[in-house]
Structure formats: structure tokens, C-alpha cells
Amino acid sequence: MPSKKPSITEVVLRDGQQSLIATRMITADMLPVLKKLDSVGYSSLEVWGGATYDCCLRFLNEDPWNRLRIFNQNLNKTKMQMLLRGKNLVGYKQFDDSVISMFIENASKEGISIFRIFDSLNDVNNIQLCIKNVNKHNKNSQGTICYTTSPVHNEKYWLKLAKNIEDIGAKSLAIKDMAGLLRPSTCYELVTKLKKNLTIPIHLHTHSTTGLSDATNFKAYEAGIDNIDTSISSFSNLYAHTATESFISMIYESNKNPYKMELLTEIADYFKKIRSKYKKYEGSMRGVDVDMLINQVPGGMLSILEKQLSDINKSHKLKDIINEIPRIRADVGYVPLVTPSSQIIGAQALLNVLDGERYKNLNKEFIDLVCGYYGKIPGKVSTELKKIIDKKKYMEDKPNDSKYFKNKFKEFCKKHSLPNLYKDQCHLLNYILFKKEAKDYYLSSDKNSTNEIIGLQEGFGLYIND
């Protein structure tokens, strides 16, 4: 066994709840337990990014920047971490360099210390600028490989990609196994060789969907991994991750355990009670799904897809869509299924199944993906699909720099007699990243302000002042 134990990142506030309850947990339900999470001994807490930014505005009527400020006020011992989609930031399309710079600068100011930066196609050109900007603010730029399996993805591919990520300036590397595809023995070999080839720390993030995560995490530990992602037991397994308490118990004897297990028990009990409030957002999965080793649908994508189908009374189509996804993936050169490629392919699979005919109708984003506007596709696009794609439907070249958006946001604020929100870069970023949702939020009469949420602290002294 390696002499050094891996550090642990707790993901319940971001990916744990994103995978199990479709990212619907409100900030007020996180606030009471933040001080306890801060005292466990984690290397970091994943608190932001991914779908949380989107869902704050779209579903929860919250400002995601307010949420981040609340985290920053209550987490004083543990580093805050976020998930960043490369040039897509926390959105679903690529943004101008000026927007990327503005976003990273403000996220850094509001307390993010570790930026896990990935690209859905593993195109390093799409993460290089983010890494440069994160380094500029002296934060941890964590470059990421999105793990998948296909005829074009092999050990040589991963080792070369990882080295490229280190060479463009990443301060650490993450293996992001979003669908639980990384088998234990493969993980051991990959981590062992990465440790020999790289000088930067290596982190592992895997999901429980296929039932492999516990063994995979343990083999990563045996291979000398530097950090493992886990989620508190009451928000673990199924579409989510290995339970925090379980993994700690795997690698430590009880008398040598540096983590506060009694505190973890209290945290698990708290989230167990909270989870029951969000029952309607839970997926139907029970146990594990070994079919995902073939279909490769990520946990977060599954839970959200189930909810979307339920909303349109098409739940009976879920299996057909899951079967269609890998067929489309093969047609488009075996792209990894992670945001935004997972949503793009999932949406096209839905169209194919509901139409009863493959590629009868095409999403604009799907056309852009095939045409290379999201980055370099790892494999080859099928000849048949190339013939179907209308080459004239390229991504439109619209103004997308921060100055253009600021002028538009200023017009919106003046039209609706709003305060000078456009002068605040965080409000401006909400507008740039999710214009419709931001407009709805700013015109809402019952939106949560920072002061309203912080005021809730008075009712939770037991947790805040421990």
C-alpha cells in the first residue's frame, strides 16, 4: 500500500445533489450544515459550477453568485472547488475570451480556489485559455480528461492527453469518469503510468452508476492517486458517487483516521432528512446499471432525462432513448458524453425516438457539433450522417464579447426601471450566460437576495456556531 493517503473532496453540494435530485437543492437547505462540512478535514468542497449555476436561475429563483458568497462566508478552513466547462464556462455554448476572463476573475474573487476545467471533446484548445486565466489569479487550474471507452480511446490516447494538459500549464489533473466506466484494473494501470509521466497531482472523480466506483477508487488509492471525490452517504451511490464514510473506512484504521467520523454521521443525518424534501426529483434507478458500460450515459444526464420525459408524459420512451444514444455517439466519432455533448446527443436521441425515424429532424446544436464548432471530434463522423447534415446551417457568427452584452443588459435594465445592475459584473455574467433565465430572475418579485438567505442563518445557530 502507498505510504501517503489520498486527500478527499466532498461533492454533495454540487455533483452529489446534481446526480440524485436534478440539482434542485436550494441554498437555504445547504446553509445549516456548511460549518460542519468545513470542519471534517476535506481537502476541498465542490460547491459550484456544473449545472448548479443554471439551475439557480432556471428553477430555484436564486442568484448563483449569492450562493457562492454565502459559501465563502461560511467555509473558512476548506478550499472551495468548482466545475468549469472550458470555453462553455457554466453554459452550453462557447463564449468570447473577454467573457471567460471576466467569469474566472469574479469566481476567484468570490472564493473559488480550485477550478476543475474540462472540455466535452477533450480538446485542449478549449481549456487552455481558462487554465491561463486561473493561473493569472494564482488559483489551482485543474485540467481534466473526460474518461470514456471507444475504438479511438485507449491508454496511449489518455497518456498523451494528460501530458498535453500538463504542458499547457495545468497545476493538477482530474480523471473525470462521469458514467462510471473506469474499471478497477484499468484505473490502477492508468494512474500508475500517469504518476510516472506527470509531475502534477492527480485527482479521480467517478460515479457509482455501474457499481464499479468503490473498487475503482480503492485501486486508484493503491496506485498512488493524490485525491478522491466522494459524497456523503445519504447522497451517495446510484447515479452519484462512493460514500465518503465508506471510502475513509477502506483506507484508514479507526485509530489512525484523521477525519471526524462523528461529524460525518451528523452531516449524513442532516442530508438524509433534506433529501426527502426532493423526492419528486429522484430517478427510478435502484441498485446498479451495468448496461451503462455499453450505453455510457452519465448519472446526471440520466436523472435529468428521466425528469424531462416525465414532464411530457413520455417516461415509457426512456429505454429507447438510452439505446439510441450510443448509436448516435458512434455516428459522431465517439465523443464523450458530458456537458454539453451529452445534452446535444441526448436531445437528438429524443428527436430520433419520438419521430420514429433517425435524423428526420436535426437540432442546430447537433449540426454545430458535427461540423466541428464545439471542437475537434476524436473519431470520424459517419459518411451517412455527413450526407444528411446541411452544410449551410453553420453556427452563426454573432457579436459575443462582454462589451456587446453589457450594452444589451443596460438597455434591459433601463427599460424595466431596474437599478444599475449592468455595472456589476456578476449580474452581467448572469445575463450573458443565461439571458432568458436572468431576465426572468431580475423581473421576479420574490427572488432571493443575498440578505434574505443570509438572514436565514439566525434560525440555524446550532449548525452555524458549532
C-alpha positions in Angstrom: 0.0 0.0 0.0 1.2 3.5 -0.7 2.6 5.4 2.3 0.6 8.5 1.5 -3.2 8.5 1.7 -5.2 10.5 -0.9 -7.0 13.7 0.2 -10.8 13.7 -0.2 -13.0 16.2 -2.0 -16.7 16.2 -0.8 -19.1 16.7 -3.7 -22.6 16.6 -2.0 -23.2 20.3 -2.5 -22.6 20.1 -6.3 -22.4 16.8 -8.1 -24.0 14.7 -5.3 -27.2 16.6 -5.5 -26.9 17.2 -9.2 -26.8 13.4 -9.8 -29.6 12.4 -7.4 -32.1 15.2 -7.3 -31.6 17.0 -10.6 -29.7 19.9 -8.9 -32.8 21.2 -7.1 -31.3 21.7 -3.6 -31.8 25.3 -2.5 -29.1 27.3 -0.8 -31.2 27.6 2.4 -31.0 23.8 2.8 -27.2 23.8 2.4 -26.6 26.7 4.8 -27.2 24.9 8.1 -24.6 22.3 7.5 -21.8 24.3 6.0 -19.8 24.8 9.2 -19.9 21.1 9.9 -18.7 20.3 6.4 -15.9 22.9 6.8 -14.7 21.1 10.0 -14.4 17.5 8.7 -10.9 17.7 7.2 -11.6 17.6 3.5 -9.0 18.9 1.0 -11.8 20.8 -0.8 -15.6 21.0 -1.1 -17.1 21.1 -4.6 -19.7 23.8 -4.2 -20.4 25.4 -7.6 -20.3 25.1 -11.3 -21.7 22.3 -13.4 -25.5 22.6 -13.6 -25.8 24.5 -10.3 -25.4 27.9 -11.9 -28.0 27.2 -14.5 -30.5 25.7 -12.0 -30.2 28.5 -9.5 -31.6 30.9 -12.2 -33.8 28.5 -14.1 -35.6 26.6 -11.3 -34.7 28.0 -7.9 -35.1 31.7 -8.4 -31.7 32.3 -6.8 -28.7 34.2 -7.9 -25.8 31.7 -8.2 -23.3 34.4 -7.2 -25.2 35.0 -3.9 -24.9 31.2 -3.3 -21.2 31.4 -3.8 -20.8 34.4 -1.4 -22.7 32.5 1.3 -20.4 29.5 0.9 -17.4 31.8 1.1 -18.7 33.4 4.3 -19.2 30.1 6.0 -16.3 28.0 4.7 -13.1 29.2 6.3 -11.0 26.1 6.6 -11.7 24.2 3.4 -10.9 25.2 -0.2 -13.9 25.8 -2.5 -13.9 24.0 -5.8 -16.0 24.4 -8.9 -16.6 22.6 -12.3 -15.9 24.7 -15.4 -16.8 23.6 -18.9 -13.8 25.2 -20.7 -14.9 27.8 -23.2 -18.5 27.0 -22.4 -17.9 28.1 -18.8 -21.1 27.0 -17.0 -23.2 27.3 -20.1 -23.9 25.3 -23.2 -22.1 27.3 -25.9 -18.6 28.8 -26.3 -18.0 32.3 -25.1 -15.7 35.1 -26.1 -12.3 35.4 -24.4 -13.4 38.6 -22.6 -16.3 36.8 -21.0 -14.1 33.9 -20.0 -11.6 36.3 -18.4 -14.4 38.1 -16.6 -16.0 35.0 -15.2 -12.8 33.5 -13.8 -11.8 36.8 -12.3 -15.1 37.1 -10.4 -15.2 33.5 -9.4 -11.7 33.8 -8.0 -12.7 37.0 -6.1 -15.7 35.2 -4.6 -13.7 32.4 -3.2 -13.1 29.6 -5.7 -9.7 28.1 -5.2 -9.8 25.1 -7.4 -11.2 25.2 -11.0 -11.7 21.8 -12.5 -11.7 22.6 -16.2 -12.9 20.2 -18.8 -13.9 20.0 -22.4 -16.6 17.6 -23.6 -14.5 16.6 -26.6 -11.2 16.5 -24.7 -9.9 19.3 -27.0 -7.1 21.0 -25.1 -7.6 24.1 -27.2 -11.0 24.6 -25.4 -9.4 24.6 -21.9 -6.1 26.4 -22.5 -7.5 29.9 -22.0 -9.3 29.0 -18.8 -6.1 27.5 -17.4 -4.2 30.6 -18.3 -6.7 32.9 -16.6 -6.9 30.7 -13.5 -3.1 30.7 -13.2 -3.2 34.5 -13.6 -5.2 34.7 -10.3 -2.9 32.2 -8.5 -5.6 29.6 -8.2 -5.4 25.8 -8.9 -6.1 25.2 -12.6 -7.1 21.6 -12.7 -7.1 20.3 -16.2 -9.4 17.3 -16.9 -9.6 14.3 -19.0 -13.2 13.1 -19.6 -12.9 9.4 -19.5 -14.8 7.2 -21.9 -14.3 4.0 -23.9 -14.5 3.6 -27.6 -12.4 2.3 -30.5 -10.4 5.6 -30.5 -9.9 6.0 -26.7 -7.1 3.9 -25.3 -4.3 4.2 -22.8 -2.0 5.9 -25.3 -4.7 8.5 -26.0 -5.1 9.2 -22.3 -1.4 9.5 -21.5 -0.8 11.8 -24.4 -3.8 14.0 -23.5 -2.8 14.2 -19.8 0.7 15.3 -20.8 -0.7 17.9 -23.1 -2.8 19.2 -20.3 0.2 19.5 -18.0 2.2 21.2 -20.8 -0.3 24.0 -21.3 0.0 24.9 -17.6 -2.5 23.0 -15.5 -1.5 22.8 -11.9 -3.3 19.5 -11.3 -5.1 16.8 -13.4 -8.5 15.3 -12.9 -9.7 12.0 -14.3 -13.4 12.6 -14.8 -15.3 9.3 -15.1 -18.8 10.7 -15.4 -20.6 7.5 -16.3 -18.7 5.0 -14.0 -16.9 3.3 -16.9 -13.4 3.2 -15.4 -12.8 -0.4 -14.4 -10.6 -1.0 -11.3 -7.7 -2.8 -13.0 -7.7 -0.2 -15.9 -7.7 2.6 -13.3 -4.7 1.1 -11.5 -2.7 0.9 -14.7 -3.7 4.3 -15.9 -3.0 6.1 -12.6 0.3 4.2 -12.2 1.5 5.4 -15.6 0.2 8.9 -15.1 2.1 9.2 -11.9 5.3 8.3 -13.8 4.6 10.6 -16.7 3.4 13.7 -14.8 4.7 16.0 -12.1 1.4 17.5 -11.1 -1.1 15.9 -8.6 -3.8 13.6 -10.0 -7.4 13.5 -8.8 -10.1 10.9 -9.5 -13.8 11.6 -10.0 -16.0 8.6 -10.7 -19.7 7.7 -10.4 -21.5 4.7 -8.9 -23.9 4.1 -11.8 -22.3 0.8 -12.9 -21.3 -0.4 -9.4 -17.6 -0.1 -10.0 -16.7 3.1 -8.1 -15.8 1.6 -4.7 -13.3 -0.8 -6.3 -12.1 1.8 -8.8 -11.4 4.3 -6.1 -9.6 1.8 -4.0 -7.4 0.7 -6.9 -6.6 4.3 -7.6 -5.5 4.6 -3.9 -3.3 1.6 -4.3 -1.8 3.2 -7.4 -0.9 6.4 -5.5 -3.7 8.8 -6.5 -3.5 12.2 -4.8 -7.2 13.0 -4.3 -10.5 11.1 -4.5 -14.0 12.6 -4.9 -16.7 11.2 -2.6 -20.2 12.2 -1.5 -21.7 11.9 2.0 -23.5 8.6 2.5 -27.1 9.9 2.4 -26.3 11.4 -1.0 -24.2 8.6 -2.5 -24.3 5.6 -4.9 -26.9 5.1 -7.6 -26.2 7.9 -10.2 -23.8 9.6 -7.7 -20.6 8.6 -6.0 -18.8 6.4 -3.5 -19.9 7.2 0.1 -17.5 9.4 1.9 -17.6 7.4 5.1 -17.1 4.1 3.2 -14.1 5.3 1.4 -12.5 6.7 4.5 -13.1 3.3 6.3 -11.4 1.5 3.4 -8.1 3.3 3.6 -7.8 4.1 7.4 -7.7 2.0 10.5 -10.1 3.6 13.1 -7.3 4.7 15.4 -5.4 6.4 12.5 -8.3 8.2 10.9 -7.8 12.0 10.6 -11.4 12.7 9.6 -14.1 13.5 12.2 -16.4 10.5 11.7 -18.9 11.6 14.4 -19.2 14.9 12.4 -19.8 12.9 9.2 -22.6 11.0 10.9 -24.3 14.3 11.8 -23.9 15.6 8.3 -25.2 12.3 6.8 -28.3 12.5 9.1 -28.9 16.1 8.1 -28.8 15.4 4.4 -31.0 12.3 4.9 -33.7 14.5 6.2 -33.2 17.1 3.5 -33.3 14.5 0.7 -36.8 13.5 1.5 -38.0 17.1 0.5 -36.8 16.5 -3.1 -38.3 13.0 -3.6 -40.1 14.0 -6.8 -36.8 14.7 -8.5 -35.3 11.3 -7.8 -34.6 9.0 -10.7 -36.1 5.5 -10.9 -32.7 3.7 -10.7 -32.4 1.1 -8.0 -29.2 -0.9 -7.4 -26.7 -0.5 -10.3 -27.0 -0.4 -14.0 -24.3 -2.4 -15.8 -25.9 -1.5 -19.2 -24.2 1.9 -18.7 -20.9 0.1 -19.5 -22.3 0.0 -23.1 -24.6 3.0 -23.2 -22.3 5.3 -21.3 -25.0 7.7 -20.2 -23.7 9.8 -17.2 -25.6 9.8 -13.9 -26.6 13.5 -14.0 -27.8 13.1 -17.6 -29.9 10.1 -16.6 -31.7 11.7 -13.7 -32.4 14.9 -15.7 -33.6 12.9 -18.8 -36.0 10.9 -16.6 -37.5 14.1 -15.2 -37.8 15.7 -18.7 -39.6 12.6 -20.1 -41.9 12.5 -17.0 -42.9 16.2 -17.6 -44.0 15.4 -21.2 -45.6 12.0 -20.2 -43.1 10.0 -22.3 -41.4 8.0 -19.5 -42.0 4.8 -21.4 -39.6 6.1 -24.0 -36.6 6.2 -21.7 -35.2 2.8 -22.6 -35.4 3.5 -26.4 -33.6 6.8 -25.9 -30.8 5.2 -23.8 -30.4 2.6 -26.6 -30.3 5.3 -29.3 -27.6 7.4 -27.5 -24.7 5.1 -28.2 -25.7 4.7 -31.8 -25.6 8.5 -32.3 -22.3 8.7 -30.4 -20.8 6.2 -32.8 -22.1 8.2 -35.8 -20.4 11.4 -34.5 -17.0 10.0 -33.8 -17.3 8.6 -30.3 -17.5 11.9 -28.4 -17.5 11.6 -24.6 -20.9 12.1 -23.1 -20.5 15.0 -20.8 -21.9 18.6 -20.9 -22.6 19.9 -23.5 -22.1 16.9 -25.8 -24.3 14.7 -23.6 -27.2 17.2 -23.8 -26.8 17.6 -27.5 -26.7 13.9 -28.3 -29.5 13.2 -25.7 -31.7 15.8 -27.4 -31.0 14.3 -30.8 -31.8 10.8 -29.5 -35.1 12.1 -28.1 -35.9 13.6 -31.6 -35.0 10.3 -33.3 -37.1 8.2 -31.0 -40.2 10.5 -30.9 -40.0 11.0 -34.7 -39.7 7.2 -35.3 -37.0 8.0 -37.8 -33.3 8.7 -37.3 -32.2 12.2 -38.2 -35.5 13.2 -39.7 -35.1 16.5 -37.7 -31.8 17.9 -36.5 -31.0 20.1 -33.6 -29.0 23.2 -34.5 -26.5 22.3 -31.7 -26.2 18.8 -33.2 -25.3 20.2 -36.6 -22.7 22.5 -35.0 -21.2 19.6 -33.1 -20.9 17.5 -36.2 -19.4 20.5 -38.2 -16.7 20.9 -35.6 -17.8 24.2 -33.9 -17.6 22.7 -30.4 -14.0 21.5 -31.1 -12.1 18.6 -32.6 -14.1 15.3 -32.7 -11.9 12.4 -31.5 -13.1 9.9 -34.2 -14.7 10.0 -37.6 -18.2 11.1 -38.4 -20.2 8.5 -40.3 -20.5 9.1 -44.1 -24.3 8.7 -43.9 -24.6 11.4 -41.3 -22.3 13.8 -43.2 -24.7 13.4 -46.2 -27.7 14.4 -44.0 -26.1 17.4 -42.4 -26.9 20.6 -44.2 -23.6 22.4 -44.5 -25.2 25.7 -44.8 -26.5 25.6 -41.3 -23.2 26.6 -39.6 -23.0 28.3 -36.3 -24.0 31.9 -36.7 -21.2 34.4 -36.1 -22.9 36.9 -33.7 -21.2 39.6 -31.6 -20.5 37.9 -28.2 -17.9 40.0 -26.4 -18.6 41.4 -23.0 -18.9 45.0 -24.2 -21.7 44.0 -26.6 -23.6 42.1 -23.8 -23.1 45.0 -21.4 -24.9 47.4 -23.7 -27.7 44.9 -24.2 -28.1 44.4 -20.5 -28.0 48.1 -19.9 -30.9 48.6 -22.3 -32.8 45.8 -20.5 -32.3 47.4 -17.1 -33.3 50.9 -18.2 -36.4 49.5 -20.0 -37.6 47.8 -16.8 -36.5 50.6 -14.4 -34.1 48.3 -12.7 -31.1 49.6 -10.7 -27.8 49.8 -12.4 -27.3 46.0 -12.4 -25.2 46.2 -15.6 -22.4 47.9 -13.7 -22.0 44.7 -11.6 -20.0 42.1 -13.5 -21.7 39.2 -11.7 -25.2 40.4 -12.7 -23.8 41.0 -16.2 -22.4 37.4 -16.3 -25.9 36.0 -15.4 -27.3 37.9 -18.4 -24.5 36.7 -20.7 -24.6 33.1 -19.7 -28.4 32.6 -19.4 -30.2 35.6 -20.9 -33.8 34.4 -20.7 -33.4 32.9 -17.2 -31.6 36.0 -15.9 -34.3 38.3 -17.3 -37.0 36.2 -15.6 -35.0 36.3 -12.4 -34.5 40.1 -12.3 -38.1 40.7 -13.2 -39.3 38.3 -10.5 -41.0 39.9 -7.4 -39.9 37.1 -5.0 -36.3 36.4 -5.9 -33.9 35.5 -3.2 -31.4 38.2 -2.3 -28.2 37.6 -0.5 -29.5 39.3 2.6 -32.7 37.2 2.6 -30.7 34.0 2.5 -28.1 35.1 4.9 -30.9 36.2 7.3 -31.9 32.5 7.5 -28.7 31.9 9.5 -30.3 33.3 12.6 -32.6 30.2 12.7 -29.8 27.7 12.4 -27.5 28.6 15.2 -27.0 25.0 16.2 -25.2 24.3 12.9 -23.6 27.7 12.3 -22.0 28.2 15.6 -20.6 24.8 16.4 
